[in-house]
């Protein structure tokens, strides 16, 4: 037995020695997969990744290798994204220049709406590297440890010689674009930071020496398809839907990609705490109503209804209202978040289909509208009893936070206006009466006011639309305009900040690329408006989903 143990120890030691040796070209090009991100590396990208720093420098792959359009070069190239970098394959170039790295440091600064060329310049210091091209220095933060030493000891392998040359370091990281300064990184850590063309150095003094300098996750951050703006003091976080879901701090300081891709979500509904999404999805080879964790991406199937459309969550997050178009299940349903207790609230008919659903604050009732031949508003108990029509003509009903009123819009007067009504159908009150189209009321968190959009269509070519956002008291008094937009896209997706001090609106239905700001905001007294984010190139647009507490 002892001899076998010795043999195993020797084999393990030998394996460790071979693991430390450089890979051959054939070994480097072999396919390797990473369970951490469920992505694989192969071919020239695997070889390049292995030879030039691997995991510490580039991180794990976060996408498959695929053709991707480069807007700077106006061409498509085989591309793969990593946590800290982006590889582009240029077979027209000789090795090692056939793989080019993205200028992700410059890209991410631009996405933060920061022009590095206007940043404060540095002064030349002894024992530091000085880069006259950008007027910035790179220094160590401790004796023999820091940004200077890290820059000098890491680089791309170009010349086949031992050690790292200046040219090889420059090829990997590029020139410094800023002076070192304290910043909050994408993980929420407050660290000394310096930006380079292709990297971001972070100083973590409490880590062991070999980990005191870490590279920022610029690959993840550069893939965000929008530019975010600095708005100090804005509370909470926004849920934003672009190529995937993102959690964006409202002040612009941090954006976090969530593990849920945008695969054409159909009326997704988000839980009150913003941590789960109900949507129709394909799981286990079939379509149905699902819940997706926004923290982990884990999917829970609730049913096998391939026509299910999520409508809304109950205030306590235990139940979901959804619509079904299946012949044998057609109508509005409520189901428990564990998939049990499915209840039909109202059956759908060819001439009348229930849609949407807003819960009363105590979770005992829902209000919803019907479409097709009938456009009425109903209230029903959440157990399916007590169904009653409260308004003969209306749309988009939403329950007030105190449960006393239901707001909706209606064209009953011949023009779209905003109304409120009591849950028993009494006390119908028109909040707007202008000739413009007022629609989409959204209650403030304390229920004292409503936000809505007001639209005006201009005559002539293009039929340009003027859209405004108004705030009005719940009794209809003191309406004020807080946002205005004229253009070919439309204001939609209104959301109040958690404290009711601000209102945000998404710009949706954009018919072209580069439509400008995707989410705009204003103070609730109308004194100031601002941009929260804007879409970028063909990969963005972004749609406002909700504004949640931090």
N, C-alpha and C positions, 0 to 999 in steps of 0.2 A: 504494500500500500504506500509506504514512504517513497519507494522508487517511482511509483506512478505520480505522486504529488510533485516530486522533483521534476519529472518529465513535463508535467502540465505547466509548472512554473517556468521552465525553460522555453516551452512553446509560447507562453504568454509574453515573456521577455522578447523573444525573437519577433513576435507579431508587432509589439510596440516599436521595435527598431525599424521594421519595414514600414510601419505606419508613418514614421517620422521622415522617411526618405522621399525625395521628389518623385512625383508620378511620371511615368512615361507618357508620351503623346497618346498612345492607345488607351492607357488607363485613364488619362485626363478626359478623353473624349467619351468615355463610357457614360451611360445614363446613370444618374444618382438622384434619388428622390428624398424629400425632407418632410417627415410627418408633421413638423411644426407648422408648415404652411400649406401642406398638401400640393406642393409644386416640385417640378423636377428640372434638372440641369443635364444637358447633353451636348455633344458636338463641340464646336469651336467655343461656345460660351462656357461650357464646363472647363475646357482647357484654360481659357483666359482667366476665369474666376479662380481656379486652383493655383495658377502660376503667379497671380498678382495680389495675393493677400487673403483670398477666401472669405470666411465668415466674419472675422473682425473688421475687415475693410468694407465689404460689400453687403454683408448680412445674408439672410435667406432669400431665395427667389420668392416673389409674391405674385407673379403672373406666369402664364405659359409663354413660350416663344411664339410670336405672331407678328404679322405685318402691321406696322403702325405708321401713320402719317406724321412727318416732321414738318411743322409749320414754318420753321426758320429756313429749311432747305427746300420746302415745297415738293417733297418726294416721300414715298413710303419705303421703309426699311424693316428688315427682320429685327424685332426689338424684344427685349425681356427686361422686366423691372425687378429690382431687389430692394430690400429694406433701406439700403443706403445708396443705391445707384441705379443707373439705367444703361444697359448695353445696346449698342446698335451695330449691326453687321454690315460692313462695307467691303464686299469681296473685290471691288475694283481697286482697293488699296493693297499694297504689299504688307505682309506681317511685320511688326505687330500692330500696324495701323489699320488693319481690317476690322478691328473692334474699337469703336469710339465710345467714350463716356459722355453722358449728358452733363450740361452745365447746371446741375441741380441746385447748387448754392445760389446762383444768380436767379434761377427760375423761382425758387421758394421765396426769396426776398421780394421778387416782383408780385408773387401771389399774396404777400403780406402788404402790398401797396407801398413798398420801400424802394426808393431809388438809391442804390448803393453809391452812385457817383456824386450824390449830394451829401453823403455821410461825412462827419468830421474827420479830417485827416490827422495822421500821427506825426511824430518827429523821430528822427533817427536816434537810436539809443545804443550804447555799447553792449556787446554780447547778445545782440538781437539780429535777426535777419531783416534787411531793409529792402523793400520792393518799390523802386522809384516809379514804376508804371502806375501804381495805384496809390502811392504815398501812404503806405501802411507798413508797420513793423510786426514781426512775429517773435515773441520772447518766451522763455521758459518761466514757469510759475514757481519752481523750486530748483534746487541745485541739480542740474542734469535731467530734470523731468519737466515736461510741459509742452506747449504748442510748438516751440522751435524744434526740440528734439524729436517730437513725433513727426513733424513735417519732413525733417532731414532723414529719418530712418525708415520711411515708408515711400514706396514709389512703384511705378510700373516697370516690368523687366523689359528693357529695350536693347541693352548692349551685350548681354551675356557675361558681364563681369560681376565679380563679387562686390557686395556693398550697393548702396543706393546713391546715384548721382543727382546733382541739382536738377538736371533735365527730367530724370525719372520721377522725382518728387513733384515737379511742376506739372508733369503730364497727369499725375493722379489727382492732385488737389487743386491745381491752378493757383492764381494769385490771390492774396488776401483782399477782401472787399470791404472790411470794416476793422475798426479797432476792437480789442476785447471789451466786452461790457456784460453786465448781468442781465440775463434773460430767463424766461420760463420756457422750458422745452416742451415738446409734444407729450411727454410723460408727466408733466406738471412739476418738474424739478426746477428750482431756481439756481442757475449755475452760471459761472463765467463762460462766455461764449465768444467765439470769433468765426466770422463767415469767410469762406473761400469760394472760388468759382465753382468747384465741384464738391465741396464738403463744408461741414460745420463742426468745429472742434469745441468740445465741452470739457470743462475742468471739474473733476469730482474729487476734492481733496480728501474725503473720508474713505475712499477706496484704496485697496493695495496699489503699490506703485505702478504695476503693469496695467492697471485699469483707471488710473487717475485721469488720463485723457481718453475720452470716448468720442466716437463720431455720431452725429445726429442722424435720425432716421429720415434722411432727405428723400429717399425713394418713395416712402409712404406719403410724405408731405407734398412732393411735387406732383403726385398723381391726382391731387385734389383739383377738380376741373373748374375752379372759380377763384377769384381774387377776393380776399377778405380785408375789411377796413378796420382801422383802430378807432374804437368808440369807448374811451374810458368811462367807467361808471355804469354801463349798461349791465343789468343783473341777469343771472340765469344763463341758459343755453338754448340754442335753437336746434331743432331737428330739421335737416335739409336733405332733400332727395335729388340726387344728380345721377351719375353712373352707378352710385350705390348710396346708402344712407350715411350721413355724417352728423356728428354732434359738434356744434360750433359754439364756443363761448361767445355770448352776445357782444362782449367788449373787443372781440377779434383776436384775443391773445392765444387761442389754441383751437385747433380743429382736429377731430378724431374720427378716422374712418371706422364705421361700424361693420361687423361681419355679415352684412346683408347686401347682396347685389340688387340693382334695379333690373328686374326681369319683366317689366311691364306690370307692376302691381295694379290690381284692380280694386279701387276703393279700400285701401288698407286702413285699418283702425289701430290707434296706438293706445296702450294702457295708460291709466292716469299717472303712473310714475315714470312713463316714458321708457320703460325697460323691455317691453314686449310689443310685438306687432302681430295683429291678426290679419290674415290675408289668404287668398286662394293660392295654393302652391302644389307642386308635384313632389310627392315623397313616397318612396316605396313603389314607384311605377304607376301611381294613380293620382288624379287631381282630387282636391278636397279643401275644406277649411282647415287652416293650420295656425299655430302660434309659433313665432320665431323669436328667440331670445336675442335682444340687441347687444347683449354682453358676450355671448358665446357663439351665436348663430345656430344653436340647437333648435331642431324643429319638432313640434308636437302635433300630431295629426288629431283633429277633433272629429272629422267625419269623412265620408267618401263622396260628398256632394260636389260634382265637377262644375256646377254652376253657382256655387256659393260666393257671395260678395259680402265681405265684412262691412258693418255699418258703424257700430260704436260699442265701447266698453261701459259696463256699469261703473258707478262712482267708486265702488270698493274693489274693482278689478277682478271680480269673481265670475262675471257673466259677459257674454258677447251677443249683441243683436246682429243678425245677418239676413240677407235676402237670398232666396233660392229661386232659380228659374226652371228647375226640374219639373217635369210634368206632374209627377206624383207628390211633389213637395213644394210646389209653387207658392210663394208668399213670404211673409216676414216672420222670422224665428228668433228665439232666445235659446242659447246653449251655455252650459257651465264651462268654465275655462279648462276643465279636465275632460271635456267631451261628453259628459253625462247630462241628463235632464233636458233634452231638446223639446221645446214647446213652440207650437205654431200660434202666433199672435193674431195674424189675419191672413186668410187664404187669398192668393192672387187669382184674378179672373182675366179673360181676354181683354176686357174693357177697363180693368182696374187692377193696378199692381202697386202694393205698398212698397215704399222705398225710404231709405235713411233710417233715422231713429235717434232721438235725443232722450236721455234718461232724466227723470226727476232726481233732485239731489239726494233723496232718501232711497233711491233705487227701486221704488215700488211701482212706478209707472213709466211709460214711454210715450212720446209723441212722434208722429211720423206723417208723411204725406203720401198721396196716391198720384199715379201718373196714368197716361193714356186718355181715355174718354173722361175720366174724373180726375180733378186736381183739387182734392180736399185735404184737410188736416184732421187727424184722429188722435185720440188718447186711449191707451189701453193699459190695464194692470199687467205687471211683468209675469204673472202666472197665466195670462191669456184671457182673463175675465174682464168684464166691464168695458168692452169695446164701444166707443162712441165717437161720432163726428162732431167736432167743435167749430170748424170753419169750412164753408162750402167751397171757397176758392182761395188757395194759398200754397206755399212752397217753402222748403228749407226751415221747418220749425226748430227752435232751440229753446231749451228750458232755462229760466233764470236761476242764478245761484241760490236764491232763497226759496225757490219753488212756487212763487206766487204768480208768475206770468210766463207766457210763451211768446217769443218773438218770431216773426216770419215775414216773408215778402209776398205780395199778391198783386195781380193785375186786374182785380175786380172793378176798379174805378176806371179802367181803360188805360192805365199807366202803372208801371211798377212802383210800388211804395212799400215802406216798412211799417208793420203793425205790431201791436201786442194784444194778447187776450188772456183771460184767466183760464185755468185748466178745465173749468166746467163750461166754457164757451161764452161766458158773460164778459162785459167790460171791454168790448172791442175798441181799440184806440189806434188812430192813424198817427204815426210819428213823423211822417213826411208827406208833403202834398205838392212838391214842385213838379214841373213838366218833364224833368229828367228821370232816368230810370234808376231808382234806389233799390238795392238788393243786398242779400247776403249778410243779415245782421249777426253780430257776434257780441255776446255779453262781456263786460269788464269783470274781473275777478270778484269785485264786491257787489256786482249787480246794479250799480248806480247809473251806468251808462251803456250805450251800445255803439259799436262801430259798424259802418256799412259803406258800400261803394255807390258812387253816383256817376252815371255814364251819360255822355252826350255825343251823338254821332254828327259829324260835320258833313254837309252836302258837298257834292263835287267829286272829282277823281280821287280814288283811294279811300274815300269815306273815313277819314282819320277820326279816331275816337279820342275824346277827352274824358279821362276818368279821374275822379277824386275820391278821397277817403274822408268821411265825415264822422264825427263823434256827436252823440246826442244824449241828453238825459233820458232816463227810463220813462219819464212822464212826457217826453217829447219836447221839452224846453231847452234853450241854449245850445243849438246845434252849431258846431264849428268845423271848418275845413282844415285838416291837418296834413294831407298829402295831395299832390296833384301830379298827373302824368298825361302827356300827350304823345301818341306814337302808335306803332303798329302792333304792339303787344298790350296785354290787358292786366289790370290789377286784380289780384285774387289771393286767396289763402291768407286772410287777415288773422292775426294773433296778437293778443295782449301780453305784455310782460307780466311775470308772476305778481309784481307789486302794483300793477295797473298804471304805472307812470309812463309807459311807452306803448306804441302800437307799431306793428310791422306788417308789411304786405309783400307778397310775391308778385313778380311780373311773369305772367303765364301766357300760353297760346302764342308763343313767339314764332313767326313764320320764317325767320332767317337766322343766319349765324351772327354772333356778336351783337345781340340786341341790347346791350347795355346792362344796367343794374338788374340783378335778378331778385334781390330782396332789399327793400328800402324801409325806413322807419321814421318815426317822429315822436316828439314828446306829446303827452296826452293833452297838454294845454295849447298845442299848435305853435309853440314859440320856436321850435327848431326841427328841421328834417335832416336826414343823413342817409348815407348808403351803408348797408351792412355787408353785402357781398354782391359781386357781379359775375355773370357767367363768362366763360372764356373759350373762344374758338369752337370747333365742332363738338368738343367733349362736354361743353357746359353751356347753358342753362343749369339752373338749380331752382327747385321748388320749395317754398316754405311749408313745413308740415305742422310744427307746433313750437311754442315758446314755453320752456319748462324751468322749474327751479334747478339750481346747480346740483 
